[in-house]
Amino acid sequence: MTPTTSYQKRSKDQLAARVAQDIPEGATVNLGIGMPTLVANHISAMTEVLLHSENGILGMGPAPAEGDEDYDLINAGKQPVTLLSGGAYFHHADSFAMMRGGHLDICVLGAFQVSSTGDLANWSTGEAGSIPAVGGAMDLAIGAKQTWVMMDLLTRQGVSKVVAACSYPLTGIGCVKRIYSELATLACTPQGLKLIDKVDGLEHAELEKLVGLPIAV
């Protein structure tokens, strides 16, 4: 779809910084595999946020400097990470007990589709050869007090990933509270989408046209 106004998309790092901006002091937060892991690099050292990884880490820090990687210290996406003072390692069964027991304030996940009312599809497109099961995403999406999604708003074909109803297999129903994308931040409510913010220069009507759904202001 050809844009009718001039605007600059958020880069992946700008998007990660936008997510980090909304994480409150003292929160315990899981960062999902992929783009959400970048959020760790944008949490201020002056802010006390406990980052959790489902493979068994609490107190995760930002990515290590090049050359300082320790591949015995990795996140759930097998990327090298750092451990902050007071951080801990533990068995993944204990990690899942944290996830399922409602001990996470926020989880930030990627997605293939999110419905306007917060249904999440983030583990399979239904294509042959895709991963065989939902894994820990279901536990995170339902177990966390808030589920946020960080993703590109459109597919490479220009189709909105925010939809009226998900066509891909669901991870959770009505669990997503916010969608952070390169063009806008949206809230998912039982009444549909609400705008939190959008990039400068993007008209509201054009955003609705790109998404294909009404977005309340």
Number of C-alpha atoms within 10 A of each C-alpha: 8 6 10 9 9 10 14 11 17 18 12 18 14 15 26 24 19 18 25 19 13 8 17 14 11 11 15 20 27 27 26 25 19 14 19 23 23 22 25 23 16 17 20 12 11 7 12 14 21 20 25 27 24 27 20 19 24 22 20 26 20 19 19 15 10 6 6 11 15 12 11 9 15 20 23 18 14 12 16 18 22 20 19 15 9 8 15 13 16 12 11 14 12 15 19 18 14 19 27 18 13 16 14 22 19 24 26 28 25 25 21 23 30 33 22 28 22 30 24 31 25 21 23 20 15 12 8 8 7 10 12 10 9 15 11 17 23 20 20 29 27 21 23 24 17 19 25 25 29 25 25 23 24 18 12 8 7 12 14 19 19 28 18 19 14 18 14 17 16 18 22 19 16 18 24 26 19 24 29 24 24 21 21 20 21 24 21 23 17 9 9 17 24 17 18 15 13 20 15 12 11 18 15 15 11 13 18 13 14 18 19 14 16 17 20 14 10
